[in-house]
Amino acid sequence: MSKINYLLVFLLMYSVACSPGDMAETQTTDDSWETKEIRTEYETIKLSKVAGGFEHPWAVAFLPDGRKLVTERPGRLNIVDGDEVTVVAGTPEVLARNQGGMLDVSLHPDYDENGWIYLSYSKPNEDGDTALAVVRGRLANMAFTDQEEIFVMNRFASPGRHYGSKFAWDNKGYLYVSIGDFGANPPRAQDLGDHAGTLLRLYDDGSVPSDNPFVGHDGAAPEIFSYGHRNIQGLIINPESNEIWGTEHGPRGGDELNFIEAGKNYGWPDASLGRDYRDETSFHAGTEARSIDGMVDPVYEFLPTLAPSGLALVTADNFPNWKGNLLAGGLRAERIRRLYIEDKTVIHDEELLLGEVGRIRDVREGPDGNIYVLTDEDPGALYVIEPAES
């Protein structure tokens, strides 16, 4: 065999052996997308592409120096710096199948002091099943170092669906983590001994606050804050009031906006506004009713179907007519819904970006006050919404 052939074989074997997070790799993003100016009901906005070429990106977070972190479901964490995208080395092994893989990313509220970055992902076991796990680590020389696995859900299951996996921080420094029902066995969401179908509340190191609502209850997982959730994929906490809002998928219809409170049961699968996938005239299999006493009804049902994913609260002054509104992203719907809320009631619902960028996976307000949108495509991209120049 020639030296060239030996070299080709070596490079092929090396590329197969390395996971996506094993080594840093830099590429230049495609900037050919044209900036658009769009008139909405109350704001004229400018939509621009920040970075592209991602493989099913899932979440975006913002470093203090202006760089962005973007996760990709196949198992990568990227740093976006101008028009360069670099893969961070050393991230955890994931089992990327269907909806599973590398999922949310978030900075600790005191990141400037401690440098902690949090990742959620589908962790495999020896049997090929997965559980949602949370790890924290620090960035050093384009590598994910000082890793600490702070949470693994208490039951592994067949991989593929409903991981939930959204992070949010309240103004007391507690970390909230959503976990879906994992799809195959919806009644798990009504079992307080099971993490599936819940919203968790943790200290930043993964330990359990003593005032969590189910601490000390026989058979209950102490991390649980609320339960009866199908699949929360939009989660935001108002930094002033500590009010928690979540958007979650229904089955066929029944996509929900929920106001989430400690210890409450949000109904799934016993109560749902959704319908059976095989027969729209009947409720989802196993569902007893649209509403049940003792279970919390959604604040709002998204009609038509949104397939919610990504939720932002507008707090900055960049868009004065949107301040205090929620921006709910949609996958299948390929749009954002702007929700004006008074007294926990949706007063107005405006449709934004319909079909402009494709399936919307994440919506975040950046430190600069602009709105960032991530698309779940291959290739997917990161976009920014800014005020149009007057």
Buried (B, 14 or more C-beta within 10 A) or exposed (E): EEEEEEEEEEEEEEEEEEBBBBBBBEEEBEEEBEEBEBEBEBBEBBBBBBBBBBBBBBBBBBBEEEBBBBBBBBBBBBBBBEEBBBBBBBBBBBBBBEBBBBBBBBBBBEBEEEBBBBBBBBBBEEEEBBBBBBBBBBBEEBBBEEBEEBBBBEBBBBBBBBBBBBBBBBEEEBBBBBBBBBBEBBBBBBBBBBBBBBBBBBEBEBEBBEEBBBBEBEEBBBBBBBBBBBBBBBBBBBEEEEBBBBBBBBBBBBBBBBBBEBEBBBBBBBBBBBBBEEEEEEBBEEBEEBEBEEBBBBBBBBEEBBBBBBBBBBBBEBBEEBEEBBBBBBBBBBBBBBBBBEEEEBEEBBEBBEEBBBBBBBBBBBEEBBBBBBBBBEEBBBBBBBBBEE
